[in-house]
Amino acid sequence: MKLPVKFIEQMKHQLGESYEDFFKSYNNKTHRGIRVNTLKISVEEFLKISPFNLKPIPWTNDGFYIDDIRPAKHPHYFAGLYYIQEPSAMLPAVLLNPNEGDIALDLCAAPGGKTMQMAAMMNDSGVLIANDINNHRLKALIRNAELMGLRNLVVLNERQEKIKETLYGRVNKLLIDAPCSGEGMFKKHDDAINAYEDYDVEACVSMQKSILDDILEVLNGEGEVVYSTCTFNTFENEEMIRYAMSKKSLQLVDIAKKYGFEPGVDMHEVVRLYPHLLDGEGHFAAKLKLSDQKHDYRFEDISSQPPELLKSFMDENMIKPIEGLFKVVKDKVFLLPSKRIDLTGVKVVKNGWFLGLLKKNRFEPSHAMALALKKEDFKQTINFASDSLEVTKYLKCETVACDGEKGYNLICVDGYPIGWGKWSSGKLKNLYPSQWRLS
């Protein structure tokens, strides 16, 4: 691998005698990981049914190294039982440690790995807001949110200065996985090296300072922030933490130096994850806590009746109807997050759980609805084994011959929903979305 000359010189200066071991690590294999989606399945239950050879990632209790080269082809992936994520990237959400009932913001969220992890830690409760300024990348985040079965997520496509105005003093857990020069991605993505040559560190520093100038204002008086990057230079890391502390009354939280974590450069409290010292591609992370006046914020907690066509569908097909605050936008029905926060003034691209469409005389459930249900929620279900021909045909959008009951059926793999089908006369009309099909 031909690494940029300026990067080589920088790391020689930064690492001293250990720089040779650092550069040798670029000849090693890339470390791949999956994180169990505990919103759907416990780690213990997943390990019982998983076909993969897994080794625990030490800094998280739900992440595993995986040797299998095609985890995105297994039926359990289509059921949203796990998320594919680089092991180092699992650390920032663990450090932030959002809890049930928090108001949390993932500022630079797409494609959503850390958002999905935060949602699981919060048990899909409180208010979790994911933002990204890149509208195209948000499509991947929304797809991942539906796959993971998230009901309570709000997705924004907005600049940080507008978010500051709307969320001022309301957020108690803030994650800034900042846009950066991506030095830790050189082994994983060849394009990262090309981008590094064209997109200099100074431009990243300017962008990061602009983000910090505004977004720190959303923190409540006892709020916490984790700042992370996948790069190694000090300008985008330690120097950026010093800049943040000059803007607000933030105190560093000392992160334990274990699992191969190294302290920062002239900043012991932060951590650096180097690829020659642990099984990961590299990361920087710092945690800071605000010490300021706390503002009390009251949630709106309102419920409403579902539209009549949805109510009829639930009465006919569900064990227990869905309850909460329903919103109809044209022909689309949404269940809004259980705890509401006023988002007037910012561009909201997803607000809660998309349930389905109101047709002329019926309700048509969405794929997102299926993936956020449990098998025991629905009256009529068809369950396929993960190694069966039937589940493969289903995921390829083919007609499946099987036993069932007439009408809508919730299709499951090993007991976990993957989509809808309509059964009649020994055959399942496949309702799996073509754009999600197994290829």
N, C-alpha and C positions, 0 to 999 in steps of 0.2 A: 504494500500500500504506500503510495507516494503522498506523504503529508506535507502541508504547506510549510515553507521554510520559516516564515515568521512564527508559526506555531511551535515548530521544533525548538527554535531559539528561546522562545518564551518559557517553554516547559523545562528546558535545561537549566535556565536561571532559577526557575521557581522550585524545582525538585532537587537540585544539587546531585548528590551521589546516586539517588534512586531513579534518576531519569532513564537510565538504560532499561531497568525493569519495566518502567512505564511504557516505553516504546516497544519492548518485546511483547507486551500484552496485546498489541494490535495484530499479532499473528495468531492469537488464540480465537476460538470460536466465539460467536456472538451469544450472549446469554439471553434466553427467552423465558418468559414467565406467564403464568395465568393467575388471576385472583378469583377465588370462589365468590359468587354472588350470594351473600348470606341473606339477602332479601327473599331468596327463593329456596335455598337449601343450606343446611348447616355444613360446616367443614367436615364433620365426622360422617354425615350421610353421603357427602360427595365422594369422600375417599373410598366408601364402600362400593360405589357404582362406577367410579372413574376407571377407564381402561389404560390411562397414561402412567408412565413411570415418572413419579413426582418426588421432588426433594424440597423440604420447607425453605422458604426465604426467611432468614433469621430476624429481620427487622419488622415483619408483619405476621399476624397470626392467621391470615387467610390467603397468603400468596405462596406459590410454588414454582420452582424451576421445572421446566418441561423439556424433554428431549424430542418429543414427537414433532415432526416438521409440518404437520397439517392439523393443528387443533381447531382451525376454523372450518373444517369439513365434517367434524363429528356432530351427530344429532344433539348432543348436550349443549353445544355452542348455540344452535338454533333455538334451544329452549331458554337461553340466557342464563345458564347455570355458572358460567365463568366469563371473565373478561380477559383478553390477551393484552399483556402489559409488560413493558421492560422492567426488570426487578428494581433498579435504582429509582425509577419513577414512582414506585409505591411508597417511598418514604415520606414525601411532604404531607400527604393527607394524614398519615399516622402521627406525625409531629403536631399537626394542627388539632387533631383529636376532637372533631365536632361531635356533639351529643344530641340526643333527642330533645326537640324543642328549641334548638339554637336558630338564630338567623345567620345563615352562612352564605358567603359569596365566593365563587370561584371566578376570578376576573378574566383570565385568559384561558378559557376552558376547553375549546375544541382540540382534538376530537372527543374528549370526554372521559378519559381514563380516571383522572383524579376526581371528577364530578361523580362518576359512578361509585367510586370508593367512598366518598363523603356521604353519598345518599345511603349506602349500606350502614355506615357507622351511625348515621342519624336515624336509622330504621325508617327511612322515607317519611320523616316527620318534620315539625317545625317549618322553616322556610329555607329552601335551598335554591339559590339563584346562580345560574351559570351564564356567563357572558363571553362573547367573542366578537371582535369587530369584523372578522372575515365571514361573510354570509355564506359562502360556499362551504367552508369548513364546518359551519353549524349544522349543515345537513347530516354530516356524519355523527355529530353529537346527538341530534334528535333521534336518529336511527338507533344509536347505541342505547339511549334512554328507553326507547320502546322495547328493545331486545332485553334489557335488564329488568323490565317490568316496573319502571318508576312511575308513580302516580302523582307525586307531590312537587315536581320540578318546574321551575320557571326559567325560561331561556330568553336572554336578551341579546340584541345585536346593536350595541351602543358604545359611544366613546366614554372614556372614564370621567370626563368633566360633567357629562349629563347624569351619569350614575351618581356622582358625588352630590349633585343637587337633590336627587330623588331619595337617596338612602342616607343622607347626612345623619351621623350619630346613631344609626340603627343596627349596624352589623356587629356581632360579637365574635365571629370567626371568619377571617379573610385569608384566602389563598391567592398569592400572586406568583404563578409559575411564569416568570417573565419571558417575553420574546428575547432571544439572545443569539449570540454568534454560533452556538451549536457545536462547540468543540468536542463535546462528549458524544456526538452522533456520527463522528467520522467513520467509525468501524461499521456502524449499523446502516448508514445511508451514504452512498457515493455522492449523491447530490449535495450533501452537507459540505463537502470539501469545495465543490464548485461555488456554492453560495457564500462560503467563507471568504473566497478570493474576491467576490464582488461586493460583499456587504460587510463593511468594516466594523470593528469593535466600537469606534467612536459613534457611529450611527445608532448602535444598540444602546450605548450608555445614554445618549440623548433621549431615546424613546423611553428607557426605564425611568429616568428622572422625571420625565413628563407624566408618566403613570403615577409615580409616588407623590408628585406635587398635588395631585387631585384625590387619589383613591384612599389615602390614609384618613381622609376626613369622614369616611363612612363608618369608621370604628366607633363603637360605643365606649363609654368610659373605662370599662374593664375588658375591652376587646383584645383579641390576640390575632397576630398575623404571622403567616409563614411565607417567606420569600425564598424562591428556589429558581435555579437555572440548570441547564444541562451543558454548561460551559465551565472552563477552568481558570480563565484569567481573573485577576483581582479587581480590575476596573468594573466588571459587571457583577461582582460578588461582594467582597468585603467593603470595597469603596462605596458600593450602593447601599449597604447597610449603614455605614457611617452617614451617608446622605439622608437616609430615612430618619435616623435618630436626631439629625439636625433640624428636621422639619416638625417632629412631634415628640412628646415626652414618652418615648418608647424605651423599654429596658430589655436587654437581651436575656433570653432564657437559655441557660447552659444545657446543651444537648449531650447526652452521655456518649463517650468515645468508646464504642464497642462494635463488634462485627466487622472490624477493619476500618471503621470511620476514622478519619484524620481531622485534627483541629484545623481551623482556618489559618490563613497567612496573617500573623500578628493579630489574630482574633480567635481566642481559644474557644469561645462559647459556640461558634458555628461548626458545621461539619462539611467535610469534603469526602466524596466517594470516588476513589481512584480505581481504575480497572485492573491495576496490578496488585491491589491490596484486598479486593473482594470480588465476588462474582456478580458484576454489574458493569454497565457501560460508562458510568460517571455522572455525578450530580453535585450540586452545592445546595445547602439548605441552612436557613437561619430562622429562628423563632423569636418573636418580640412580643412584649405585652405592654399595652397602654395603661398608664396610671393617670387617670383624669376623672372628671365628674361623670357619673353614669346617668344616662337619660332613661327614664322608664318609658317603655313603649307597649301599648295595648294592641293585641291582635284583634282584627275583625274575625268573628267565628260565626258564620251564618250558614243556614241550610235552606234548601228549597225543594219543591216537588219536581220529579223528573218529567220531561215531556211525555204525553200520553202513549205515544208509540214505543218509547223506551220502557215505560212502565209495563205495557202489555208484554213486551219481549221478556222482561225480567220475571214477571208473574208466571209466564209459561215455561221458562227455561232455567231459572236460577233457584238455588236452595234458599238463599237469603238475598234480598234486593240490595243494590248499592245505594248508599245514602250520602248526602252532602249537599254542596252547592253546585247546581247544574247551570251551565250556560250554553245557549244555542247561538251559533254564529252561522247565519244563512241556513244550510242544511246539516251542519256539523254540531255534534253534542260533546261537550267537555264537562268533566268533573274538576272544579277548581281546587287548588290546594286547601287542605283542611284549616290551615292558619293563613289568613290573607294579609297582605301588606300593600299599601297604596303605591302603585307603580306609574302613576300619571306622569307623563313627560318623557318616558323612555320607550324605545321600540321593543315590544314584547313579541317574540316569534313563536313561543310555546308557553301555555299557561295551564299546567295540570295535565290531566289524563284525557286523551282523545278516545271517546267511547264508540263513536260510529256516526252513521248518516241517517237522516230522516228521509225516507222515500215517500212515494205517494200514499201508500197505505201500510207501510211496514218500517221497522227499524233494522238497519244492516250493521251488525257489529264490526268494529275495526280489528285489524291484526293487533294493534296496541292493547285493545281490551283483552284479547285472549292471553297475551303474554303477561299481563298483570293480574290474572286470576290464578286460583289454585284449583286443582282437579276437583276437590270437594265442594267448590262453589257452584258447580254446574250440574244439572240433573243428568244430562246425557253426555257421556264421554266415551271415547275410543282410545285405548292405550296400546301403543306399539313398543316392542323391545328395541333398544338402540342398535342392536345388530341385525334387525329384521329387514327383509326385502321391502316390506310394506312402508316402513318409515322412510327408506331411501326414495321409493316411488312418490311418496307424499311430498317430500322436500324438493323433488324435481317437478312438482306440479302435475303429476300424472294421476289418472283415475285409479283408485285402489279398490280391489274386491275384498270385502271384510264383513264381519258381523257388526250390527249396530241397531240403532233405533231411528225411526223415521224423523226427519227434521234436522235442526242444527245439532251438531256434536262438537264438543271441545276435544280436539285431537291432542294427545299427550305422548311423550316418549319417556318410558320408565317412570310414569306417574307425574310428569311435569309438562304443562301446556306448551304447544308449539304453534297452534293455529286453529282454524275452523274448517269444518267440512259439513256437507249436507248428505245424509245417508238416505238411500231409497233402494229397495229391491236388490239388496246384496251388494250394492256398489256405493262408494263414497265419492260424491261430487267434490272435487278438490278446490278449496277456497284459499289455498296458500298464495300469497302475493307473488306474482311472477318476478318482480324486481329483487326478491329475496331468495330466489330459488337456489338450490344446490347445483353447482355446475361441475 
